[in-house]
């Protein structure tokens, strides 16, 4: 889930910018000096807000101790992996400002920040752009879920990595969410695929011309179809000529429209793409036989963005 806003909450901005201010400006329900139970439950430790910094992240957590070095290092590794996968960046540029990762100690704290639309989510990302640069990167995490690092962080970091490439404009929703879903664990991707197949069986999937034109998220009752179809379409296009060519297509589409960009990169228009994608979805064949289904001269393997 990604959201865009002009400002983050004032208490967080100040707390992260002013040394020693985290405890002073933390929400009153989680004031510095509260008690946190020890793992064995036999005693209590003083709890407070902690900040851990790496080259690209500032991680804010609440408890008796800050997050472990292993957790901080895992954030960096996932960022680097996604930058290599989608942008071909072997040595991605250091983020400035850093990405703030806020680990909320309760569900209530998380929902106060991201809103009721995040009730079904584990994490939510926030990107703010100003004067052709990113001025805020933030990921709010429902830290009551102990598996957030493996189930949700990759998805939100994908949004952050892609925003770095498309600084001057927000990505189309289907592109942004489709690419991010491909960073999800297998079970989550399969759940989206099942939702899509149910929609196709009922004939309630989006027409591609409709999906490609969406300026924002669809109504809530179509979210399952939207996420599943976005991921399926991105995955299908990536299979044809790799991540690098897909990113090139997105750039061309922003400048010339999807129809023209599809013809330049994949040699088909929206209508033909829809027919082939739908045929592939409803009658899957040998994966090795579909890699070149759009363009007979397309490469049969996924390749990184050329340097």
N, C-alpha and C positions, 0 to 999 in steps of 0.2 A: 504494500500500500504506500503510495507516495502522495504527498500533499505539498502545495506551494503556498507561501504566505510572505507578507512584507516584513513581519517581525516575529521573533520568538518571544516567549514569555520573559519579561524584564528580569525576574529573579534569577533565571538561569543564565542569561547573558552576563549579568553583573557578577554572578557567582563564579562563572568560568573566567571572567576577565580580571577579577580583583583577588589576589592571593589572600587567603584567610577568610573570604567572604562567603564560602559555601555554606558553612553552618549557620551564619547569620541570616542568609536569604533563603534557606531551604524552607519548603512548606511547613507550616506550624505543626502539622500532624507528625512530622518526622524531624523534629528539632534535634540539633546536636546535643548529645548527652543522654538521649533516651537509652533504654536497655534492650539489648538483643540477646536472645537465648544462645548458649553455647551448643555445639553439635550434640553433646550427650544429654542436654537438657537439665543439668544439675546446677548450673550457675548462670549468671548473666554477665555480659560484657557491655561496656559503654558503646552505644551506636552513634554514628554520625555520617555525614556525607564525605566521601573520599573522591579524589581526582587522581587518575593515573594517565600519564601522557606518553605517547609514542611519537614517531615522526609524523604520522598523519591523523592520529586520533587523540581525543581528550575524553576519557571514559569516567563518567560520574556515577557513583554507586552509593548505596546506603547500607550500613551495617557495621559490624565490629572491625572489619578489615577491608581494604580495597580489593579490587579484582586481582586475580593472580597474574604474574608475568606471562603465563601460558595463554590466558584468555586474551591479553593485549596483543601478544604475538600472533594469535590466530586471526584477529581482525586484520592485521597487516598482511598476512599470507593470503587471506581471501581477497582483499583488495588487489594485490599484485596478480593473482591468478585471473581475476576477471578482466583486469586491464590488458593482460596478454591475450586472453581469449577473444575479446571483442575489438580491441583497438590495436593489437600487435605491439603494445608497449612493453619492451623488455625491462626498461628502467623508467617506470612511470614518474612523472614530475610530482614532487612533494606537494601535498595539498596545503594551500593557504587561502582562507583559514582552515584549520583542522576540522575534521568531522567530529562533532560532539555526539557521543553515545550515552544516552541517559537511561540507566537501569532503574526502572520504577519498582519500588518495594511492594506495592499493592496494585491490584487491578483498578481500584478507584483512582489512584494517582495517575496511572497510565491513561485512563479514559478521560480524566479531567484535561489532560494535555492534548490528546488526539481527537477527542469528541466521540459521540455515540456511534458514529460510523465505523469506529475501530473495534467494536465489541467482539467481532469474530477474528480479530487479528492478534498476532504476537508482537509485531513491530510495525513501525510506521516511519517513513523518512520525510524530511522537509528540506527543500532546496530553494534558496532565494537568489535571484540574479539582479544585478544592478550595473549599469554602464558597461555591459559586455563582459562581465566577470561574475563568478559565483562569490557571494558575500556571506553565505551561511550554508553550512552542511550540518544536518542533525538527524539522528536516528533515535526515536523513543522505543524502548523495549519493555515488554511485560516480563519483568525478571522473576515473577512468580512461576514462570515456565522455565524449568532448569535446562531445557533443551534448546533455548533460543539461539545459541551459538551455531548449532548445526541445522536447525529447521527454518530460521527466519533471517539471520544476518546476511547470508549470501544474496537473498532476494533484494533486500534494501540496499546493500552495497552495489548491486548491479545498477540500480537507479542512479546512485552517486557517480559511478564510473562513467555511465553514458552521458550524464549531465555535463561532465568534463569535456566531452567531445562536441556537444551541442549547446554551447554556452549562450548563444544569441537567441535561442528559441527553445521552448519546451517540445519534447518529442511527442508525436501522435500517441494517444493512449494505448492503442493496440501494439505499437512497437515497444513502448516503454515497459508495459506489463508482460508482453510476450517474451521479450528478452530476459526480463527478471525472473519469470517463472522457470526458465530453463536453468536457473541457478538453484532451484529448489530441490530438495531430496526427491528420490524416485517416487515414493508413495504419494507425495503431494502432487507431483506432475500427473501421476496416474489418476488421481481423483479428479483433476481438471479435465483429463481426457474422457473419463466416464461421463462427466456432466455434459461435455460437448456431444458425445455420441447419443445421449438421451435426447438432446435438443434436435440433432439431425434426424433421429428416428421419428420425432414428432413434427419435423419440418419447421421448427422455430429458431433455427440458427440464423445468424445475420447474413444477409447478402453481402458479398465482399465489397461492393460499391458503398454499402451502408457502413460496414465496419471500418473501412479505410477513411471514411469521411468523419468519423466520430471526433468531436472536439473535446469531449469529456467522458466520464464514466456514464454508462447507460443507467436506466432505472434499476433499483436494487434487485427486482425479481428477474433480471437478465444478467446479473453479475456472473453466475456460474458459467453460462454460455459464453459471455464475453471473455472471461479469463481463459477458458478452455480453447476457444477458437483463436484467440490472439496467440497463445503459445503454439498451437498446432500450425498456424500459418507461418509464424517466424521459423519454427523448426523445419518446415517444409522448404522454405526459401533458402535457409542456411544449407540444407542438404544439397542444393543444386550447385552452388559455387562458393560456399564457405562464408565465414563470418565477415571477412573483409569486404567481399562484394556486396553482402547484405547492407553493411554500414554505408557503402557507396550508394546503394539504391536509396536508402533513407535520406541521404544528403541531396541526391538528385530530385527526389520526390518533393522535398521542401522548396526547391527552386523551380521545378517544372511540372509538378503534379505527379500523382501515382501512375497514371496511364503511360505517360511519356517515359518515366523512370523505369517502369517494368519492361517496356519495349527495348530500352537502351541496355539494360543489364541482363534481362532474362529472355528477351525475344518474344514476349507474349503481352497481350493486353489483359485488363481486369477480367473480362468475360472468360477468356480461355484459361487463365489462371484458376478461376473459380471451378470450372469444369474439371480440370486436372486434379486440383486439390481435393475436390469432393469425391472424385473417383478413387483417389488414393485412400481417403479416409474411410470410405464405405466398403472398399474391397482391397485391403492391404495385400501387397504382393511382396516378393523377395526384396528386402531393402537395397540389395546391390543392383537391382534392376531399375530402381526409381531415381537414383542419384542424378541421372542425366535427363529426367523426363521433360524438363522445360526447354533445354537448349542442347542439341546434339553435340555441341562442342564444349559443353560445360565439363569442368574437372570432376572426376568421380570421387574425390576425397575432399574433406574440409581443409581449407588452407588458411593460414593467418594473413592479416593485412600486410600487404607488401610494404617494405620500408622505403 
